[in-house]
Amino acid sequence: MKVTIDLPDRFGDIDETYAREALVATLYSNGKLSGREAREVLGMSRREFEDMLPRYGFSILVDNEANVQTELDT
């Protein structure tokens, strides 16, 4: 899926990497993506992903049942 967002010019300093990471971090935090899915989307290792999350105000600990089971299955 491809998502396009038009932002006002005053947000011109937001680059694609920042927007992608922020969206994926939010989806992960809300339980819409598992850690593995989020890492695949971003092309990151587990360590890189865990280091990235706090930059966007999120914890590596997302404790919904689906995420826990997905992580246990990997």
C-alpha positions in Angstrom: 0.0 0.0 0.0 1.2 3.5 -0.8 0.1 6.5 1.3 0.5 10.1 0.1 0.0 13.0 2.5 -0.1 16.7 1.5 1.2 18.9 4.3 1.3 22.7 4.6 4.5 24.3 3.4 5.5 25.1 7.0 6.2 21.4 7.5 8.7 21.5 4.7 11.5 20.3 7.0 9.8 16.9 7.5 11.5 14.3 5.3 10.1 11.0 4.0 12.2 8.9 6.5 10.9 10.9 9.5 7.3 10.5 8.3 7.6 6.8 7.6 9.2 6.1 10.9 6.7 8.2 12.8 3.7 6.4 11.1 5.1 2.9 11.6 6.0 3.7 15.3 2.4 4.9 15.8 0.9 1.9 14.1 3.2 -0.4 16.2 2.3 1.4 19.4 -1.4 1.1 18.6 -1.1 -2.6 17.9 -1.8 -2.3 14.2 1.6 -3.7 13.3 3.7 -6.3 15.1 7.3 -5.6 15.8 8.3 -7.9 13.0 6.0 -6.3 10.5 7.2 -2.8 11.6 10.8 -3.8 11.2 10.1 -5.3 7.8 8.4 -2.1 6.6 11.3 0.0 7.8 14.1 -2.4 6.8 15.5 -2.3 10.3 17.0 -4.8 12.6 15.3 -5.4 16.0 18.0 -3.3 17.7 17.6 -0.4 15.2 13.8 -0.5 15.6 14.0 -0.5 19.4 16.5 2.4 19.4 14.2 4.4 17.0 10.9 4.1 19.0 11.8 6.5 21.8 12.7 9.2 19.3 8.9 9.3 18.5 7.8 9.0 22.2 7.0 5.3 22.1 8.2 2.3 24.2 9.4 -1.0 22.8 6.9 -2.6 25.2 3.6 -3.0 23.4 1.7 -5.5 25.5 -1.4 -6.3 23.5 -2.1 -10.0 23.1 -1.6 -10.2 19.4 1.8 -8.5 19.5 2.9 -10.7 22.4 1.9 -13.9 20.5 3.5 -12.7 17.2 6.7 -12.0 19.0 6.6 -15.4 20.8 6.1 -17.1 17.4 9.2 -15.6 15.8 
